[in-house]
Amino acid sequence: MPYRKHHRTNLAMLLAGLSTLGPFSIDTYMPSFPAMQVSLHATPMHVQQTLSVYLFCFAIMMLFHGSLSDSFGRRPIIIASLVAFTLTSIACVFAGHINTLIVLRGIQGLSAGAGMIVGRAMVRDLYAGAEAQRLTSQITMMFAISPAIAPIIGGWLHVMFGWPPVFIFMSGLGLLLLILRLQYLPDRHPPLEPPPF
């Protein structure tokens, strides 16, 4: 059964939060590029590769998140992706070499897109027609704010604490979404026999 009307806003906020994980992982750490270059003794090209590899892995994995969630359920895929994102963000804090950071950012890219894809699938599971369109529009409006505020948050963190706390913030965001997911987000999977992957 669909959520009641007073639950719909909370659901939209949570799904929007899952969707913004990807943009936050890009825009939050970009103000720290020069400091990361100095700290990790890297060239500008190497630092740029932390973004390029992330985007490549993010784009490739988006082809599979939907199929995985259809076969194994929405809940396991979102939980696994949030756990992977959170742990990888923590590992980025302790990356002592630029190549290590590039690999970790790739893993972040593989996990960060699940909320965006699976969240939209959950809207389809829970609602249809005008209700689904209304919820999708609410999620999109909240999602549109993230590219604007993420660099501001990243800039504040960098100025006050340096670049590693930016990834601490990312891990905290992933952990918060994981806790909220476990408590409030339903696991709806319409087919009685899910299709094989």
Salt bridges, closest charged atoms under 4 A:
ASP70 OD1 - ARG74 NH1 2.72
ASP70 OD1 - ARG124 NH2 3.96
ASP125 OD2 - ARG74 NE 2.73
ASP125 OD1 - ARG124 NH2 3.94
GLU131 OE1 - ARG8 NH1 3.01
GLU131 OE2 - ARG134 NH1 2.98
